[in-house]
Amino acid sequence: MKQIIAIIKPFLADKVLSELEHAPLEALQVHSVKGFGRQKNYLDQYAESDYSRAFLPKVEIRMWVEDSRVEEVLATVNLAARTGRIGDGKIFVVPVVRHESLINF
């Protein structure tokens, strides 16, 4: 099993979640987050504005997916979230290790 973490622009969250509605997910979580990536260098050009010193709002979507379905889910998220502009976001794939002593929810 893998965990897919997608950090995307907030205005794309509904579109991505709509596309994931029928995706083969084991579980899904959505969080509002703030941060910056490569676009921070772009914002530093506007050093006089308050915007350049602020973290940017993003939405983090965490999905748990069986190994055989990871590529399918990645393609769905990528297609729905990509605008082609700087700051589109990031997608991370993390292996999940289940520990036997944990309670099953």
DSSP file (Angstrom, degrees, kcal/mol; ACC not computed):
  #  RESIDUE AA STRUCTURE BP1 BP2  ACC     N-H-->O    O-->H-N    N-H-->O    O-->H-N    TCO  KAPPA ALPHA  PHI   PSI    X-CA   Y-CA   Z-CA
    1    1 A M              0   0    0      0, 0.0    95,-2.3     0, 0.0     2,-0.3   0.000 360.0 360.0 360.0 148.5    0.0    0.0    0.0
    2    2 A K  E     -AB  65  95A   0     63,-2.9    63,-2.8    93,-0.2     2,-0.5  -0.928 360.0-137.8-127.5 152.0    1.1    3.6   -0.7
    3    3 A Q  E     -AB  64  94A   0     91,-3.5    91,-3.1    -2,-0.3     2,-0.5  -0.952  17.5-158.6-105.8 128.1    0.1    7.0    0.6
    4    4 A I  E     -AB  63  93A   0     59,-3.1    59,-2.8    -2,-0.5     2,-0.6  -0.936   4.8-166.6-107.2 126.3   -0.2    9.7   -2.0
    5    5 A I  E     -AB  62  92A   0     87,-2.8    87,-2.8    -2,-0.5     2,-0.5  -0.959   4.7-173.8-115.3 116.6    0.0   13.2   -0.7
    6    6 A A  E     -AB  61  91A   0     55,-2.9    55,-3.1    -2,-0.6     2,-0.6  -0.950   7.4-167.4-112.8 124.6   -1.1   15.9   -3.2
    7    7 A I  E     +AB  60  90A   0     83,-3.0    83,-1.7    -2,-0.5     2,-0.2  -0.950  27.4 162.6-111.9 114.1   -0.6   19.6   -2.2
    8    8 A I  E     -AB  59  89A   0     51,-2.8    51,-2.5    -2,-0.6    81,-0.2  -0.728  44.5 -77.3-131.1 171.1   -2.5   21.7   -4.6
    9    9 A K    >   -     0   0    0     79,-0.7     3,-1.8    -2,-0.2     4,-0.4  -0.489  43.9-124.4 -68.8 139.4   -4.0   25.2   -5.2
   10   10 A P  G >  S+     0   0    0      0, 0.0     3,-1.4     0, 0.0     4,-0.5   0.842 107.0  59.5 -57.7 -37.2   -7.2   25.7   -3.2
   11   11 A F  G 3  S+     0   0    0      1,-0.3     4,-0.3     2,-0.1     3,-0.1   0.626 105.2  51.5 -71.4  -9.3   -9.4   26.6   -6.1
   12   12 A L  G <> S+     0   0    0     -3,-1.8     4,-2.5     2,-0.1    -1,-0.3   0.494  83.6  91.3 -99.0  -5.9   -8.6   23.2   -7.7
   13   13 A A  H <> S+     0   0    0     -3,-1.4     4,-2.9    -4,-0.4     5,-0.2   0.914  85.9  48.1 -59.2 -47.2   -9.5   21.1   -4.6
   14   14 A D  H  > S+     0   0    0     -4,-0.5     4,-2.2     1,-0.2    -1,-0.2   0.895 112.5  49.8 -62.2 -39.2  -13.2   20.6   -5.6
   15   15 A K  H  > S+     0   0    0     -4,-0.3     4,-2.1     2,-0.2    -1,-0.2   0.929 113.2  45.7 -64.5 -45.4  -12.2   19.6   -9.1
   16   16 A V  H  X S+     0   0    0     -4,-2.5     4,-1.9     2,-0.2    -2,-0.2   0.935 113.9  48.5 -64.1 -46.4   -9.6   17.1   -7.9
   17   17 A L  H  < S+     0   0    0     -4,-2.9     4,-0.5     1,-0.2    -1,-0.2   0.868 109.9  52.7 -63.5 -36.1  -12.0   15.6   -5.3
   18   18 A S  H >< S+     0   0    0     -4,-2.2     3,-0.9    -5,-0.2     4,-0.3   0.912 109.9  47.9 -64.0 -42.5  -14.7   15.3   -7.9
   19   19 A E  H >< S+     0   0    0     -4,-2.1     3,-0.6     1,-0.2    -2,-0.2   0.821 110.9  52.3 -66.9 -30.8  -12.4   13.4  -10.2
   20   20 A L  G >< S+     0   0    0     -4,-1.9     3,-1.7     1,-0.2    -1,-0.2   0.521  80.4  98.7 -82.7  -5.0  -11.3   11.1   -7.3
   21   21 A E  G <  S+     0   0    0     -3,-0.9    -1,-0.2    -4,-0.5    -2,-0.1   0.838  96.1  27.6 -53.5 -38.0  -14.9   10.3   -6.4
   22   22 A H  G <  S+     0   0    0     -3,-0.6    -1,-0.3    -4,-0.3    -2,-0.1   0.202  94.6 123.3-110.5  14.8  -14.7    7.0   -8.2
   23   23 A A  S <  S-     0   0    0     -3,-1.7     2,-2.1     1,-0.1    -3,-0.1  -0.382  77.3-103.1 -73.7 155.7  -11.0    6.3   -7.9
   24   24 A P        +     0   0    0      0, 0.0    42,-0.5     0, 0.0     2,-0.3  -0.449  63.5 156.9 -80.7  69.9   -9.8    3.1   -6.2
   25   25 A L        -     0   0    0     -2,-2.1    40,-0.2    -5,-0.2     3,-0.1  -0.726  40.5-160.8 -99.2 144.4   -9.0    4.7   -2.8
   26   26 A E  S    S-     0   0    0     38,-3.5     2,-0.3     1,-0.4    39,-0.2   0.820  81.1 -15.5 -83.8 -37.3   -8.8    2.9    0.5
   27   27 A A  E     -C   64   0A   0     37,-1.0    37,-2.2     2,-0.0    -1,-0.4  -0.976  61.0-158.0-161.2 162.5   -9.1    6.2    2.4
   28   28 A L  E     -C   63   0A   0     -2,-0.3     2,-0.3    35,-0.2    35,-0.2  -0.993   4.4-173.3-150.9 141.2   -8.8    9.9    1.9
   29   29 A Q  E     -C   62   0A   0     33,-2.5    33,-2.7    -2,-0.3     2,-0.4  -0.980   8.3-157.7-132.3 147.5   -8.2   13.0    4.1
   30   30 A V  E     +C   61   0A   0     -2,-0.3     2,-0.3    31,-0.2    31,-0.2  -0.993  14.5 176.2-127.4 133.3   -8.3   16.7    3.1
   31   31 A H  E     -C   60   0A   0     29,-2.7    29,-3.2    -2,-0.4     2,-0.5  -0.984  29.7-129.1-134.5 144.5   -6.5   19.5    5.0
   32   32 A S  E     +C   59   0A   0     -2,-0.3     2,-0.3    27,-0.2    27,-0.2  -0.832  41.6 171.1 -86.5 129.9   -6.1   23.2    4.6
   33   33 A V  E     -C   58   0A   0     25,-2.5    25,-3.1    -2,-0.5     2,-0.3  -0.869  25.4-143.1-134.6 166.7   -2.4   24.0    4.8
   34   34 A K  E     +C   57   0A   0     -2,-0.3     2,-0.3    23,-0.2    21,-0.0  -0.977  40.9 106.8-130.4 147.2   -0.1   27.0    4.2
   35   35 A G  E     -C   56   0A   0     21,-2.0    21,-2.4    -2,-0.3     2,-0.3  -0.983  46.5-113.6 174.0-169.9    3.4   27.0    2.8
   36   36 A F        +     0   0    0     -2,-0.3     2,-0.1    19,-0.2    19,-0.1  -0.989  21.2 172.1-151.3 156.9    5.6   27.8   -0.1
   37   37 A G    >   -     0   0    0     -2,-0.3     3,-1.7    53,-0.0     4,-0.4  -0.205  70.0 -27.8-131.9-135.4    7.7   26.0   -2.7
   38   38 A R  T >> S+     0   0    0      1,-0.3     3,-1.3     2,-0.2     4,-0.8   0.806 126.2  68.6 -59.5 -31.5    9.5   27.2   -5.8
   39   39 A Q  H 3> S+     0   0    0      1,-0.3     4,-2.2     2,-0.2    -1,-0.3   0.690  81.6  77.3 -66.0 -15.4    7.1   30.0   -6.3
   40   40 A K  H <> S+     0   0    0     -3,-1.7     4,-1.8     1,-0.2    -1,-0.3   0.901  91.5  52.8 -59.2 -40.7    8.5   31.7   -3.2
   41   41 A N  H <4 S+     0   0    0     -3,-1.3     4,-0.5    -4,-0.4    -1,-0.2   0.883 108.2  51.0 -61.2 -37.5   11.5   32.8   -5.2
   42   42 A Y  H >< S+     0   0    0     -4,-0.8     3,-1.1     1,-0.2    -2,-0.2   0.905 109.5  49.8 -64.6 -41.9    9.1   34.3   -7.7
   43   43 A L  H >< S+     0   0    0     -4,-2.2     3,-2.1     1,-0.2    -2,-0.2   0.791  95.8  71.2 -69.7 -27.3    7.3   36.2   -4.9
   44   44 A D  G >< S+     0   0    0     -4,-1.8     3,-0.8     1,-0.3    -1,-0.2   0.718  82.8  72.1 -62.8 -18.8   10.6   37.5   -3.5
   45   45 A Q  G <  S+     0   0    0     -3,-1.1    -1,-0.3    -4,-0.5     2,-0.2   0.754  96.2  52.7 -64.5 -22.1   10.7   39.8   -6.6
   46   46 A Y  G X  S+     0   0    0     -3,-2.1     3,-2.1    -4,-0.2     6,-0.5  -0.378  70.3 153.2-107.8  51.8    7.9   41.7   -4.9
   47   47 A A  T <   +     0   0    0     -3,-0.8    -1,-0.2     1,-0.3    -2,-0.1   0.672  63.4  63.6 -60.5 -20.5    9.7   42.2   -1.6
   48   48 A E  T 3  S+     0   0    0     -3,-0.2    -1,-0.3     4,-0.0     2,-0.2   0.682  89.4  83.6 -78.3 -17.0    7.8   45.3   -0.7
   49   49 A S  S X  S-     0   0    0     -3,-2.1     3,-0.6     1,-0.1     4,-0.4  -0.562  78.4-132.3 -90.8 152.3    4.5   43.6   -0.6
   50   50 A D  G >  S+     0   0    0      1,-0.2     3,-1.1    -2,-0.2     4,-0.4   0.799 104.7  68.9 -65.6 -28.4    3.1   41.7    2.4
   51   51 A Y  G >  S+     0   0    0      1,-0.3     3,-1.0     2,-0.2    -1,-0.2   0.838  90.9  59.3 -60.3 -34.9    2.2   38.9    0.0
   52   52 A S  G <  S+     0   0    0     -3,-0.6    -1,-0.3    -6,-0.5    -2,-0.2   0.727 107.2  46.2 -70.6 -20.2    5.8   38.1   -0.5
   53   53 A R  G <  S+     0   0    0     -3,-1.1     2,-0.3    -4,-0.4    -1,-0.2   0.422  98.5  90.5 -99.8   0.7    6.4   37.4    3.2
   54   54 A A  S <  S-     0   0    0     -3,-1.0     2,-0.2    -4,-0.4   -19,-0.0  -0.656  79.0-114.9 -98.9 151.1    3.3   35.2    3.7
   55   55 A F        -     0   0    0     -2,-0.3   -19,-0.2   -19,-0.1    -2,-0.1  -0.585  37.9-119.8 -73.4 146.5    2.8   31.5    3.3
   56   56 A L  E     - C   0  35A   0    -21,-2.4   -21,-2.0    -2,-0.2     2,-0.2  -0.699  23.9-111.5 -91.4 141.3    0.5   30.7    0.5
   57   57 A P  E     + C   0  34A   0      0, 0.0     2,-0.3     0, 0.0   -23,-0.2  -0.500  45.2 165.5 -71.6 138.0   -2.8   28.8    1.1
   58   58 A K  E     - C   0  33A   0    -25,-3.1   -25,-2.5    -2,-0.2     2,-0.4  -0.893  32.7-125.2-140.4 169.3   -2.9   25.2   -0.3
   59   59 A V  E     -AC   8  32A   0    -51,-2.5   -51,-2.8    -2,-0.3     2,-0.6  -0.990  18.4-152.9-120.6 131.0   -5.0   22.1    0.1
   60   60 A E  E     -AC   7  31A   0    -29,-3.2   -29,-2.7    -2,-0.4     2,-0.5  -0.910   8.4-169.0-105.8 124.5   -3.4   18.8    1.1
   61   61 A I  E     -AC   6  30A   0    -55,-3.1   -55,-2.9    -2,-0.6     2,-0.5  -0.961   3.2-165.1-114.0 120.4   -5.1   15.7    0.0
   62   62 A R  E     -AC   5  29A   0    -33,-2.7   -33,-2.5    -2,-0.5     2,-0.4  -0.917  10.5-179.1-108.0 128.2   -3.9   12.4    1.5
   63   63 A M  E     -AC   4  28A   0    -59,-2.8   -59,-3.1    -2,-0.5     2,-0.5  -0.966  20.6-148.3-128.5 142.4   -4.9    9.2   -0.2
   64   64 A W  E     +AC   3  27A   0    -37,-2.2   -38,-3.5    -2,-0.4   -37,-1.0  -0.956  28.7 174.0-110.9 126.9   -4.2    5.5    0.7
   65   65 A V  E     -A    2   0A   0    -63,-2.8   -63,-2.9    -2,-0.5   -40,-0.1  -0.969  35.9-107.6-137.5 142.5   -4.1    3.3   -2.4
   66   66 A E    >   -     0   0    0    -42,-0.5     3,-2.1    -2,-0.3     4,-0.5  -0.422  40.5-112.5 -64.5 146.9   -3.2   -0.3   -3.2
   67   67 A D  G >  S+     0   0    0      1,-0.3     3,-1.1     2,-0.2     4,-0.4   0.839 114.6  57.1 -52.4 -40.1    0.2   -0.6   -5.0
   68   68 A S  G 3  S+     0   0    0      1,-0.2    -1,-0.3     2,-0.1     4,-0.2   0.643 109.7  45.1 -70.4 -13.4   -1.4   -1.8   -8.2
   69   69 A R  G <> S+     0   0    0     -3,-2.1     4,-2.0     1,-0.1    -1,-0.2   0.367  81.8  98.9-110.8   3.1   -3.6    1.3   -8.5
   70   70 A V  H <> S+     0   0    0     -3,-1.1     4,-2.8    -4,-0.5     5,-0.2   0.925  82.7  49.5 -59.5 -48.8   -1.1    4.1   -7.6
   71   71 A E  H  > S+     0   0    0     -4,-0.4     4,-2.3     1,-0.2    -1,-0.2   0.874 109.5  52.9 -61.1 -37.8   -0.4    5.1  -11.3
   72   72 A E  H  > S+     0   0    0      2,-0.2     4,-1.7     1,-0.2    -1,-0.2   0.924 112.3  44.0 -62.5 -45.8   -4.1    5.4  -12.0
   73   73 A V  H  X S+     0   0    0     -4,-2.0     4,-2.5     2,-0.2     5,-0.2   0.901 112.0  53.3 -68.4 -41.3   -4.7    7.7   -9.0
   74   74 A L  H  X S+     0   0    0     -4,-2.8     4,-2.7     1,-0.2     5,-0.2   0.910 108.8  49.6 -59.3 -42.5   -1.6    9.8   -9.8
   75   75 A A  H  X S+     0   0    0     -4,-2.3     4,-2.3    -5,-0.2    -1,-0.2   0.891 110.5  50.8 -64.1 -39.3   -2.8   10.3  -13.4
   76   76 A T  H  X S+     0   0    0     -4,-1.7     4,-2.0     2,-0.2    -2,-0.2   0.938 114.0  43.0 -63.5 -48.1   -6.2   11.4  -12.1
   77   77 A V  H  X S+     0   0    0     -4,-2.5     4,-2.5     1,-0.2     5,-0.3   0.929 114.5  50.8 -64.4 -45.7   -4.8   13.9   -9.7
   78   78 A N  H  X S+     0   0    0     -4,-2.7     4,-1.6    -5,-0.2    -2,-0.2   0.908 111.3  47.6 -60.2 -44.2   -2.2   15.2  -12.2
   79   79 A L  H  < S+     0   0    0     -4,-2.3    -1,-0.2    -5,-0.2    -2,-0.2   0.896 117.0  42.5 -64.9 -40.9   -4.8   15.7  -14.9
   80   80 A A  H  < S+     0   0    0     -4,-2.0    -2,-0.2    -5,-0.2    -1,-0.2   0.818 120.7  39.0 -76.9 -31.7   -7.3   17.5  -12.6
   81   81 A A  H  < S+     0   0    0     -4,-2.5     2,-0.4    -5,-0.2   -72,-0.2   0.645  86.9 103.6 -98.3 -15.7   -4.7   19.7  -10.7
   82   82 A R     <  +     0   0    0     -4,-1.6   -74,-0.0    -5,-0.3     7,-0.0  -0.543  26.5 159.6 -78.0 125.1   -2.3   20.8  -13.5
   83   83 A T        -     0   0    0     -2,-0.4    -1,-0.2     2,-0.3     3,-0.1   0.549  52.4-122.6-109.7 -18.2   -2.7   24.4  -14.7
   84   84 A G  S    S+     0   0    0      1,-0.4     2,-0.2     0, 0.0    -2,-0.1   0.454  75.0 114.8  87.7   1.0    0.8   24.7  -16.2
   85   85 A R  S >  S-     0   0    0      1,-0.1     3,-1.0     2,-0.0    -1,-0.4  -0.656  78.4 -84.0-102.7 160.8    1.6   27.7  -14.1
   86   86 A I  T 3  S+     0   0    0      1,-0.2    -1,-0.1    -2,-0.2     0, 0.0  -0.327 112.3  31.2 -61.5 141.0    4.1   28.1  -11.3
   87   87 A G  T 3   +     0   0    0      2,-0.1    -1,-0.2    -3,-0.1     3,-0.1   0.637  67.8 142.0  86.4  15.4    2.9   26.8   -7.9
   88   88 A D    <   -     0   0    0     -3,-1.0   -79,-0.7     1,-0.2     2,-0.3   0.855  62.0-117.1 -56.6 -35.1    0.6   24.1   -9.2
   89   89 A G  E     -B    8   0A   0    -81,-0.2     2,-0.3   -31,-0.0   -81,-0.2  -0.830  23.1 -81.2 131.4-169.0    1.7   21.9   -6.3
   90   90 A K  E     -B    7   0A   0    -83,-1.7   -83,-3.0    -2,-0.3     2,-0.4  -0.947  19.7-152.6-136.4 153.7    3.5   18.7   -5.5
   91   91 A I  E     -B    6   0A   0     -2,-0.3     2,-0.4   -85,-0.2   -85,-0.2  -0.998  14.6-172.1-129.3 129.1    2.6   15.0   -5.3
   92   92 A F  E     -B    5   0A   0    -87,-2.8   -87,-2.8    -2,-0.4     2,-0.5  -0.932  11.0-155.7-119.8 143.6    4.5   12.6   -3.1
   93   93 A V  E     -B    4   0A   0     -2,-0.4   -89,-0.2   -89,-0.2    -2,-0.0  -0.985  16.8-177.6-120.4 123.5    4.2    8.8   -2.9
   94   94 A V  E     -B    3   0A   0    -91,-3.1   -91,-3.5    -2,-0.5     2,-0.1  -0.967  27.1-119.6-124.6 132.1    5.1    7.2    0.4
   95   95 A P  E     -B    2   0A   0      0, 0.0     2,-0.5     0, 0.0   -93,-0.2  -0.448  27.1-140.2 -68.1 144.1    5.2    3.5    1.2
   96   96 A V        -     0   0    0    -95,-2.3     2,-0.6    -2,-0.1   -32,-0.0  -0.918  12.1-164.1-109.2 128.7    2.9    2.5    4.0
   97   97 A V        -     0   0    0     -2,-0.5     2,-0.4     2,-0.0   -95,-0.0  -0.957  12.6-145.7-112.3 120.9    4.0   -0.1    6.6
   98   98 A R        -     0   0    0     -2,-0.6     2,-0.5     2,-0.0    -2,-0.0  -0.720   7.3-147.8 -87.9 131.6    1.2   -1.6    8.7
   99   99 A H    >   -     0   0    0     -2,-0.4     3,-1.6     1,-0.1    -2,-0.0  -0.864   8.8-141.3-101.0 130.7    2.1   -2.4   12.2
  100  100 A E  T 3  S+     0   0    0     -2,-0.5    -1,-0.1     1,-0.3    -2,-0.0   0.740  96.2  61.6 -64.7 -24.6    0.2   -5.4   13.7
  101  101 A S  T 3  S+     0   0    0      2,-0.1    -1,-0.3    -3,-0.0     2,-0.2   0.586  82.5 101.3 -82.0  -7.2   -0.3   -3.9   17.1
  102  102 A L  S <  S-     0   0    0     -3,-1.6     2,-0.2     1,-0.1    -4,-0.0  -0.495  78.9-113.1 -78.3 146.0   -2.4   -1.0   15.8
  103  103 A I        -     0   0    0     -2,-0.2     2,-0.5     1,-0.1    -1,-0.1  -0.552  27.6-122.5 -75.7 139.6   -6.1   -1.1   16.2
  104  104 A N              0   0    0     -2,-0.2    -1,-0.1     1,-0.1     0, 0.0  -0.750 360.0 360.0 -84.4 122.4   -8.0   -1.4   12.9
  105  105 A F              0   0    0     -2,-0.5    -1,-0.1     0, 0.0    -2,-0.0   0.417 360.0 360.0 -96.5 360.0  -10.5    1.5   12.5
